[in-house]
Amino acid sequence: MKLLANCVQYLVIAIFIYPIYYILETDKVTNFCEQIEMGMSKEQFVRMSEQAKVNMNGPEDEGFVGGKWQASIAPGKFITAGKCVIKGSGNKVASAKLFEVETPG
């Protein structure tokens, strides 16, 4: 019986904490994406992402296409809300777009 009570307590805590975690993580990605300025250097962008402590993949080169690169910022684990895709050329940021993922309804 005590085990069941503990499980119910953990479930209630998770139900209250997950929405807060969701909001904080998605807001962090949105705010970071809005702060990225076109023309900023790649080094500034990487430094800014480290300071903001966002979950970044990249920047990765896009093959042999004239120094183009791409990075993406996604919210934390267990969240599929959307992501910010940053593209650049050479040492400069060219674009930053926030993509919202639609949930099936």
The first five atom37 places (N, CA, C, CB, O) and aatype in JSON, in Angstrom:
{
  "aatype": [12, 11, 10, 10, 0, 2, 4, 19, 5, 18, 10, 19, 9, 0, 9, 13, 9, 18, 14, 9, 18, 18, 9, 10, 6, 16, 3, 11, 19, 16, 2, 13, 4, 6, 5, 9, 6, 12, 7, 12, 15, 11, 6, 5, 13, 19, 1, 12, 15, 6, 5, 0, 11, 19, 2, 12, 2, 7, 14, 6, 3, 6, 7, 13, 19, 7, 7, 11, 17, 5, 0, 15, 9, 0, 14, 7, 11, 13, 9, 16, 0, 7, 11, 4, 19, 9, 11, 7, 15, 7, 2, 11, 19, 0, 15, 0, 11, 10, 13, 6, 19, 6, 16, 14, 7],
  "atom_mask": [
    [1, 1, 1, 1, 1],
    [1, 1, 1, 1, 1],
    [1, 1, 1, 1, 1],
    [1, 1, 1, 1, 1],
    [1, 1, 1, 1, 1],
    [1, 1, 1, 1, 1],
    [1, 1, 1, 1, 1],
    [1, 1, 1, 1, 1],
    [1, 1, 1, 1, 1],
    [1, 1, 1, 1, 1],
    [1, 1, 1, 1, 1],
    [1, 1, 1, 1, 1],
    [1, 1, 1, 1, 1],
    [1, 1, 1, 1, 1],
    [1, 1, 1, 1, 1],
    [1, 1, 1, 1, 1],
    [1, 1, 1, 1, 1],
    [1, 1, 1, 1, 1],
    [1, 1, 1, 1, 1],
    [1, 1, 1, 1, 1],
    [1, 1, 1, 1, 1],
    [1, 1, 1, 1, 1],
    [1, 1, 1, 1, 1],
    [1, 1, 1, 1, 1],
    [1, 1, 1, 1, 1],
    [1, 1, 1, 1, 1],
    [1, 1, 1, 1, 1],
    [1, 1, 1, 1, 1],
    [1, 1, 1, 1, 1],
    [1, 1, 1, 1, 1],
    [1, 1, 1, 1, 1],
    [1, 1, 1, 1, 1],
    [1, 1, 1, 1, 1],
    [1, 1, 1, 1, 1],
    [1, 1, 1, 1, 1],
    [1, 1, 1, 1, 1],
    [1, 1, 1, 1, 1],
    [1, 1, 1, 1, 1],
    [1, 1, 1, 0, 1],
    [1, 1, 1, 1, 1],
    [1, 1, 1, 1, 1],
    [1, 1, 1, 1, 1],
    [1, 1, 1, 1, 1],
    [1, 1, 1, 1, 1],
    [1, 1, 1, 1, 1],
    [1, 1, 1, 1, 1],
    [1, 1, 1, 1, 1],
    [1, 1, 1, 1, 1],
    [1, 1, 1, 1, 1],
    [1, 1, 1, 1, 1],
    [1, 1, 1, 1, 1],
    [1, 1, 1, 1, 1],
    [1, 1, 1, 1, 1],
    [1, 1, 1, 1, 1],
    [1, 1, 1, 1, 1],
    [1, 1, 1, 1, 1],
    [1, 1, 1, 1, 1],
    [1, 1, 1, 0, 1],
    [1, 1, 1, 1, 1],
    [1, 1, 1, 1, 1],
    [1, 1, 1, 1, 1],
    [1, 1, 1, 1, 1],
    [1, 1, 1, 0, 1],
    [1, 1, 1, 1, 1],
    [1, 1, 1, 1, 1],
    [1, 1, 1, 0, 1],
    [1, 1, 1, 0, 1],
    [1, 1, 1, 1, 1],
    [1, 1, 1, 1, 1],
    [1, 1, 1, 1, 1],
    [1, 1, 1, 1, 1],
    [1, 1, 1, 1, 1],
    [1, 1, 1, 1, 1],
    [1, 1, 1, 1, 1],
    [1, 1, 1, 1, 1],
    [1, 1, 1, 0, 1],
    [1, 1, 1, 1, 1],
    [1, 1, 1, 1, 1],
    [1, 1, 1, 1, 1],
    [1, 1, 1, 1, 1],
    [1, 1, 1, 1, 1],
    [1, 1, 1, 0, 1],
    [1, 1, 1, 1, 1],
    [1, 1, 1, 1, 1],
    [1, 1, 1, 1, 1],
    [1, 1, 1, 1, 1],
    [1, 1, 1, 1, 1],
    [1, 1, 1, 0, 1],
    [1, 1, 1, 1, 1],
    [1, 1, 1, 0, 1],
    [1, 1, 1, 1, 1],
    [1, 1, 1, 1, 1],
    [1, 1, 1, 1, 1],
    [1, 1, 1, 1, 1],
    [1, 1, 1, 1, 1],
    [1, 1, 1, 1, 1],
    [1, 1, 1, 1, 1],
    [1, 1, 1, 1, 1],
    [1, 1, 1, 1, 1],
    [1, 1, 1, 1, 1],
    [1, 1, 1, 1, 1],
    [1, 1, 1, 1, 1],
    [1, 1, 1, 1, 1],
    [1, 1, 1, 1, 1],
    [1, 1, 1, 0, 1]
  ],
  "atom_positions": [
    [[0.82, -1.18, 0.0], [0.0, 0.0, 0.0], [0.87, 1.26, 0.0], [-0.94, -0.01, 1.21], [0.56, 2.25, -0.65]],
    [[1.98, 1.2, 0.75], [2.88, 2.35, 0.8], [3.5, 2.61, -0.58], [4.0, 2.13, 1.86], [3.7, 3.76, -0.98]],
    [[3.8, 1.54, -1.29], [4.37, 1.68, -2.63], [3.38, 2.37, -3.57], [4.75, 0.29, -3.2], [3.76, 3.23, -4.36]],
    [[2.12, 2.0, -3.47], [1.1, 2.64, -4.29], [0.97, 4.12, -3.96], [-0.25, 1.93, -4.11], [0.84, 4.95, -4.86]],
    [[1.0, 4.46, -2.68], [0.93, 5.86, -2.26], [2.12, 6.65, -2.79], [0.87, 5.96, -0.72], [1.96, 7.79, -3.24]],
    [[3.31, 6.08, -2.73], [4.51, 6.74, -3.26], [4.39, 6.96, -4.76], [5.77, 5.92, -2.93], [4.77, 8.02, -5.27]],
    [[3.88, 5.96, -5.48], [3.73, 6.09, -6.93], [2.74, 7.2, -7.27], [3.25, 4.76, -7.54], [2.98, 7.98, -8.19]],
    [[1.65, 7.28, -6.54], [0.66, 8.33, -6.77], [1.28, 9.7, -6.49], [-0.58, 8.11, -5.89], [1.02, 10.66, -7.23]],
    [[2.07, 9.81, -5.44], [2.73, 11.08, -5.12], [3.66, 11.5, -6.24], [3.51, 10.97, -3.8], [3.67, 12.67, -6.63]],
    [[4.45, 10.58, -6.77], [5.37, 10.9, -7.87], [4.6, 11.3, -9.12], [6.28, 9.7, -8.18], [5.01, 12.2, -9.85]],
    [[3.49, 10.63, -9.37], [2.68, 10.97, -10.53], [2.1, 12.38, -10.41], [1.55, 9.95, -10.7], [2.1, 13.13, -11.39]],
    [[1.62, 12.74, -9.25], [1.07, 14.08, -9.02], [2.15, 15.14, -9.19], [0.43, 14.18, -7.62], [1.92, 16.18, -9.8]],
    [[3.32, 14.87, -8.66], [4.44, 15.82, -8.8], [4.79, 15.98, -10.27], [5.67, 15.33, -8.0], [5.01, 17.1, -10.73]],
    [[4.86, 14.88, -11.01], [5.2, 14.95, -12.44], [4.14, 15.73, -13.22], [5.35, 13.54, -13.03], [4.48, 16.48, -14.13]],
    [[2.89, 15.55, -12.87], [1.81, 16.25, -13.57], [1.92, 17.76, -13.37], [0.44, 15.76, -13.08], [1.58, 18.53, -14.27]],
    [[2.4, 18.2, -12.22], [2.54, 19.63, -11.96], [3.86, 20.19, -12.47], [2.42, 19.9, -10.49], [3.91, 21.35, -12.88]],
    [[4.9, 19.42, -12.45], [6.22, 19.92, -12.83], [6.43, 19.94, -14.34], [7.3, 19.09, -12.18], [7.06, 20.86, -14.85]],
    [[5.92, 18.96, -15.07], [6.16, 18.89, -16.52], [5.67, 20.14, -17.26], [5.48, 17.68, -17.09], [6.41, 20.65, -18.1]],
    [[4.47, 20.65, -16.98], [4.05, 21.87, -17.71], [4.97, 23.06, -17.45], [2.64, 22.25, -17.31], [5.22, 23.86, -18.36]],
    [[5.47, 23.18, -16.25], [6.4, 24.27, -15.94], [7.7, 24.08, -16.72], [6.69, 24.34, -14.42], [8.22, 25.03, -17.31]],
    [[8.22, 22.86, -16.72], [9.43, 22.52, -17.48], [9.22, 22.8, -18.97], [9.81, 21.04, -17.26], [10.09, 23.36, -19.63]],
    [[8.07, 22.42, -19.49], [7.73, 22.62, -20.89], [7.75, 24.1, -21.25], [6.35, 22.03, -21.2], [8.37, 24.5, -22.24]],
    [[7.1, 24.91, -20.45], [7.02, 26.36, -20.71], [8.4, 27.0, -20.63], [6.08, 27.04, -19.7], [8.76, 27.8, -21.49]],
    [[9.18, 26.65, -19.61], [10.52, 27.23, -19.47], [11.42, 26.87, -20.64], [11.16, 26.76, -18.16], [12.11, 27.74, -21.17]],
    [[11.41, 25.62, -21.05], [12.29, 25.19, -22.14], [11.87, 25.78, -23.49], [12.3, 23.67, -22.23], [12.72, 26.21, -24.26]],
    [[10.57, 25.8, -23.78], [10.14, 26.36, -25.06], [10.36, 27.87, -25.11], [8.66, 26.03, -25.32], [10.71, 28.41, -26.15]],
    [[10.15, 28.55, -23.98], [10.42, 29.99, -23.94], [11.9, 30.29, -24.13], [9.93, 30.58, -22.6], [12.27, 31.26, -24.78]],
    [[12.76, 29.43, -23.56], [14.2, 29.63, -23.71], [14.61, 29.55, -25.18], [14.97, 28.59, -22.88], [15.41, 30.36, -25.64]],
    [[14.07, 28.58, -25.9], [14.39, 28.43, -27.32], [13.85, 29.61, -28.12], [13.82, 27.11, -27.88], [14.56, 30.16, -28.97]],
    [[12.61, 30.01, -27.86], [12.0, 31.13, -28.58], [12.77, 32.42, -28.34], [10.54, 31.31, -28.15], [13.09, 33.14, -29.29]],
    [[13.09, 32.71, -27.08], [13.83, 33.93, -26.75], [15.22, 33.93, -27.38], [13.94, 34.09, -25.24], [15.67, 34.96, -27.88]],
    [[15.89, 32.8, -27.35], [17.22, 32.7, -27.94], [17.16, 32.95, -29.44], [17.85, 31.33, -27.66], [17.98, 33.68, -29.99]],
    [[16.18, 32.35, -30.1], [16.05, 32.5, -31.56], [15.77, 33.95, -31.93], [14.92, 31.59, -32.09], [16.27, 34.44, -32.95]],
    [[15.0, 34.64, -31.12], [14.69, 36.04, -31.4], [15.89, 36.96, -31.17], [13.53, 36.49, -30.53], [15.93, 38.05, -31.74]],
    [[16.85, 36.55, -30.36], [18.02, 37.37, -30.07], [19.12, 37.26, -31.13], [18.59, 36.98, -28.73], [20.03, 38.09, -31.17]],
    [[19.03, 36.26, -31.98], [20.05, 36.07, -33.0], [19.9, 37.15, -34.08], [19.94, 34.64, -33.63], [18.82, 37.36, -34.63]],
    [[21.0, 37.83, -34.36], [21.0, 38.9, -35.34], [21.68, 38.42, -36.62], [21.7, 40.16, -34.79], [22.73, 37.78, -36.58]],
    [[21.07, 38.74, -37.75], [21.67, 38.4, -39.03], [22.98, 39.19, -39.18], [20.69, 38.7, -40.2], [23.03, 40.38, -38.89]],
    [[23.99, 38.52, -39.64], [25.28, 39.18, -39.83], [26.22, 39.03, -38.65], [0.0, 0.0, 0.0], [27.39, 39.39, -38.75]],
    [[25.72, 38.51, -37.52], [26.63, 38.31, -36.38], [27.6, 37.18, -36.73], [25.84, 37.98, -35.06], [27.29, 36.32, -37.54]],
    [[28.76, 37.2, -36.12], [29.76, 36.19, -36.45], [29.37, 34.83, -35.86], [31.15, 36.62, -35.94], [28.62, 34.74, -34.9]],
    [[29.91, 33.8, -36.48], [29.67, 32.44, -36.02], [30.18, 32.26, -34.6], [30.33, 31.42, -36.96], [29.54, 31.57, -33.79]],
    [[31.31, 32.87, -34.27], [31.88, 32.77, -32.93], [30.97, 33.43, -31.89], [33.27, 33.4, -32.9], [30.78, 32.9, -30.8]],
    [[30.41, 34.61, -32.25], [29.47, 35.28, -31.35], [28.25, 34.4, -31.1], [29.04, 36.64, -31.93], [27.77, 34.28, -29.97]],
    [[27.75, 33.8, -32.16], [26.59, 32.94, -32.07], [26.85, 31.75, -31.15], [26.18, 32.45, -33.46], [26.03, 31.44, -30.29]],
    [[27.99, 31.09, -31.32], [28.33, 29.93, -30.49], [28.51, 30.36, -29.04], [29.62, 29.24, -31.02], [28.04, 29.68, -28.13]],
    [[29.19, 31.48, -28.81], [29.38, 31.99, -27.46], [28.04, 32.32, -26.8], [30.28, 33.25, -27.48], [27.82, 32.02, -25.63]],
    [[27.16, 32.93, -27.57], [25.84, 33.28, -27.07], [25.04, 32.03, -26.69], [25.07, 34.1, -28.12], [24.33, 32.03, -25.68]],
    [[25.16, 30.98, -27.48], [24.44, 29.73, -27.18], [25.0, 29.07, -25.92], [24.52, 28.76, -28.37], [24.25, 28.47, -25.14]],
    [[26.31, 29.17, -25.72], [26.9, 28.6, -24.51], [26.45, 29.37, -23.27], [28.44, 28.62, -24.6], [26.18, 28.77, -22.23]],
    [[26.37, 30.69, -23.38], [25.92, 31.5, -22.24], [24.45, 31.26, -21.92], [26.15, 32.98, -22.54], [24.07, 31.25, -20.75]],
    [[23.64, 31.05, -22.95], [22.21, 30.82, -22.74], [21.92, 29.38, -22.31], [21.44, 31.13, -24.01], [20.8, 29.08, -21.88]],
    [[22.9, 28.51, -22.42], [22.77, 27.1, -22.04], [21.6, 26.42, -22.74], [22.61, 26.98, -20.53], [20.75, 25.79, -22.12]],
    [[21.59, 26.58, -24.07], [20.56, 25.94, -24.88], [21.1, 24.64, -25.47], [20.08, 26.89, -26.0], [22.31, 24.44, -25.56]],
    [[20.2, 23.77, -25.85], [20.55, 22.47, -26.42], [20.78, 22.64, -27.92], [19.42, 21.42, -26.13], [19.83, 22.61, -28.7]],
    [[22.04, 22.83, -28.33], [22.35, 23.12, -29.73], [23.0, 21.92, -30.41], [23.28, 24.34, -29.82], [23.86, 21.25, -29.84]],
    [[22.55, 21.67, -31.64], [23.19, 20.7, -32.52], [23.87, 21.47, -33.63], [22.15, 19.67, -33.1], [23.22, 22.17, -34.4]],
    [[25.18, 21.34, -33.72], [25.92, 22.06, -34.75], [26.75, 23.16, -34.15], [0.0, 0.0, 0.0], [26.97, 23.15, -32.93]],
    [[27.21, 24.08, -34.91], [27.02, 24.23, -36.34], [27.79, 23.18, -37.14], [27.44, 25.61, -36.78], [28.94, 22.86, -36.85]],
    [[27.1, 22.66, -38.15], [27.68, 21.64, -39.02], [27.73, 22.16, -40.44], [26.88, 20.32, -38.94], [26.8, 22.83, -40.91]],
    [[28.82, 21.85, -41.13], [28.95, 22.26, -42.52], [27.97, 21.49, -43.39], [30.4, 22.04, -43.02], [27.69, 20.31, -43.14]],
    [[27.45, 22.16, -44.4], [26.51, 21.53, -45.32], [27.24, 21.02, -46.55], [25.4, 22.52, -45.73], [26.94, 21.43, -47.67]],
    [[28.18, 20.17, -46.36], [28.93, 19.58, -47.47], [29.94, 20.54, -48.05], [0.0, 0.0, 0.0], [30.6, 21.29, -47.33]],
    [[30.04, 20.5, -49.35], [31.05, 21.29, -50.06], [30.44, 22.52, -50.72], [31.75, 20.45, -51.1], [30.95, 22.98, -51.74]],
    [[29.37, 23.05, -50.16], [28.65, 24.16, -50.79], [29.15, 25.49, -50.25], [27.13, 24.02, -50.56], [28.46, 26.12, -49.45]],
    [[30.3, 25.92, -50.65], [30.81, 27.25, -50.36], [30.8, 27.72, -48.92], [0.0, 0.0, 0.0], [30.5, 28.89, -48.68]],
    [[31.1, 26.88, -47.98], [31.22, 27.3, -46.58], [29.9, 27.51, -45.87], [0.0, 0.0, 0.0], [29.87, 28.2, -44.85]],
    [[28.82, 26.96, -46.37], [27.53, 27.11, -45.71], [27.44, 26.13, -44.53], [26.36, 26.87, -46.7], [27.97, 25.02, -44.58]],
    [[26.77, 26.57, -43.47], [26.62, 25.75, -42.28], [25.22, 25.92, -41.7], [27.68, 26.09, -41.23], [24.49, 26.84, -42.05]],
    [[24.87, 25.0, -40.78], [23.55, 25.03, -40.17], [23.66, 24.52, -38.73], [22.54, 24.17, -40.98], [24.45, 23.63, -38.43]],
    [[22.85, 25.11, -37.86], [22.76, 24.67, -36.47], [21.28, 24.68, -36.08], [23.6, 25.58, -35.52], [20.48, 25.38, -36.69]],
    [[20.94, 23.9, -35.08], [19.56, 23.92, -34.6], [19.54, 23.93, -33.08], [18.78, 22.7, -35.14], [20.39, 23.33, -32.42]],
    [[18.56, 24.63, -32.54], [18.36, 24.74, -31.1], [17.01, 24.09, -30.82], [18.41, 26.24, -30.58], [16.0, 24.47, -31.4]],
    [[17.0, 23.12, -29.92], [15.76, 22.42, -29.59], [15.52, 22.49, -28.08], [15.8, 20.94, -30.06], [16.47, 22.61, -27.3]],
    [[14.26, 22.42, -27.67], [13.98, 22.39, -26.24], [14.52, 21.09, -25.63], [12.47, 22.52, -25.97], [15.02, 20.22, -26.34]],
    [[14.42, 20.97, -24.33], [14.96, 19.81, -23.62], [14.31, 18.5, -24.02], [0.0, 0.0, 0.0], [13.44, 18.46, -24.89]],
    [[14.72, 17.45, -23.36], [14.19, 16.12, -23.63], [12.7, 16.07, -23.33], [14.93, 15.06, -22.81], [12.18, 16.84, -22.52]],
    [[12.03, 15.17, -24.01], [10.59, 14.91, -23.84], [9.72, 16.06, -24.32], [10.3, 14.64, -22.38], [8.53, 16.11, -24.0]],
    [[10.28, 16.99, -25.1], [9.5, 18.1, -25.63], [9.68, 18.14, -27.14], [9.92, 19.46, -24.98], [10.8, 18.16, -27.65]],
    [[8.57, 18.13, -27.86], [8.63, 18.21, -29.31], [7.86, 19.43, -29.8], [8.05, 16.92, -29.95], [7.09, 19.35, -30.76]],
    [[8.07, 20.56, -29.14], [7.3, 21.77, -29.43], [7.78, 22.48, -30.68], [7.37, 22.71, -28.26], [6.95, 23.02, -31.42]],
    [[9.01, 22.51, -30.95], [9.55, 23.23, -32.09], [11.04, 23.42, -31.93], [0.0, 0.0, 0.0], [11.62, 23.02, -30.93]],
    [[11.64, 24.03, -32.94], [13.07, 24.27, -32.85], [13.43, 25.49, -33.65], [13.87, 23.06, -33.32], [12.67, 25.95, -34.51]],
    [[14.6, 26.02, -33.38], [15.13, 27.17, -34.08], [16.25, 26.66, -34.99], [15.65, 28.27, -33.08], [17.19, 26.01, -34.53]],
    [[16.15, 26.98, -36.27], [17.17, 26.57, -37.24], [17.93, 27.81, -37.67], [16.53, 25.83, -38.47], [17.34, 28.78, -38.16]],
    [[19.25, 27.77, -37.5], [20.11, 28.89, -37.83], [20.99, 28.46, -39.0], [20.97, 29.33, -36.6], [21.64, 27.41, -38.95]],
    [[21.01, 29.27, -40.03], [21.86, 28.99, -41.19], [22.85, 30.12, -41.36], [21.01, 28.81, -42.47], [22.57, 31.28, -41.07]],
    [[24.02, 29.76, -41.84], [25.05, 30.75, -42.06], [25.9, 30.42, -43.25], [0.0, 0.0, 0.0], [25.84, 29.34, -43.83]],
    [[26.71, 31.41, -43.61], [27.63, 31.25, -44.73], [28.96, 31.84, -44.3], [27.09, 31.93, -46.04], [29.04, 33.0, -43.88]],
    [[30.01, 31.05, -44.42], [31.32, 31.52, -43.98], [31.34, 31.7, -42.48], [0.0, 0.0, 0.0], [31.1, 30.76, -41.73]],
    [[31.62, 32.92, -42.04], [31.71, 33.22, -40.62], [30.52, 34.07, -40.15], [33.01, 33.93, -40.32], [30.59, 34.65, -39.07]],
    [[29.45, 34.14, -40.92], [28.31, 35.01, -40.59], [27.01, 34.23, -40.52], [28.2, 36.13, -41.62], [26.8, 33.26, -41.25]],
    [[26.13, 34.67, -39.63], [24.78, 34.12, -39.54], [23.93, 34.74, -40.63], [24.15, 34.37, -38.13], [23.9, 35.96, -40.78]],
    [[23.25, 33.91, -41.41], [22.41, 34.41, -42.5], [20.94, 34.45, -42.13], [22.6, 33.54, -43.74], [20.23, 35.38, -42.52]],
    [[20.45, 33.46, -41.37], [19.04, 33.45, -40.99], [18.83, 32.63, -39.73], [18.18, 32.88, -42.14], [19.62, 31.73, -39.41]],
    [[17.77, 32.96, -39.03], [17.35, 32.2, -37.84], [15.83, 32.12, -37.88], [17.87, 32.86, -36.5], [15.16, 33.15, -37.8]],
    [[15.3, 30.92, -37.99], [13.85, 30.74, -38.08], [13.37, 29.76, -37.01], [13.46, 30.23, -39.49], [14.0, 28.74, -36.74]],
    [[12.26, 30.12, -36.41], [11.63, 29.26, -35.41], [10.56, 28.44, -36.1], [11.02, 30.11, -34.23], [9.65, 28.99, -36.72]],
    [[10.68, 27.12, -36.0], [9.71, 26.21, -36.6], [8.88, 25.59, -35.49], [10.42, 25.11, -37.43], [9.41, 24.94, -34.59]],
    [[7.58, 25.79, -35.56], [6.66, 25.19, -34.6], [6.24, 23.83, -35.12], [5.42, 26.11, -34.36], [5.93, 23.68, -36.31]],
    [[6.22, 22.84, -34.25], [5.78, 21.51, -34.62], [4.33, 21.38, -34.21], [6.66, 20.4, -33.94], [3.96, 21.6, -33.05]],
    [[3.5, 21.03, -35.17], [2.08, 20.87, -34.87], [1.84, 19.5, -34.24], [1.21, 21.05, -36.14], [2.35, 18.49, -34.72]],
    [[1.06, 19.51, -33.19], [0.71, 18.25, -32.54], [-0.53, 17.69, -33.21], [0.48, 18.45, -31.01], [-1.45, 18.45, -33.54]],
    [[-0.58, 16.37, -33.43], [-1.75, 15.8, -34.07], [-2.99, 15.97, -33.2], [-1.52, 14.32, -34.38], [-2.93, 15.75, -31.99]],
    [[-4.08, 16.36, -33.8], [-5.26, 16.63, -33.01], [-6.42, 15.95, -33.47], [0.0, 0.0, 0.0], [-7.49, 16.1, -32.88]]
  ]
}
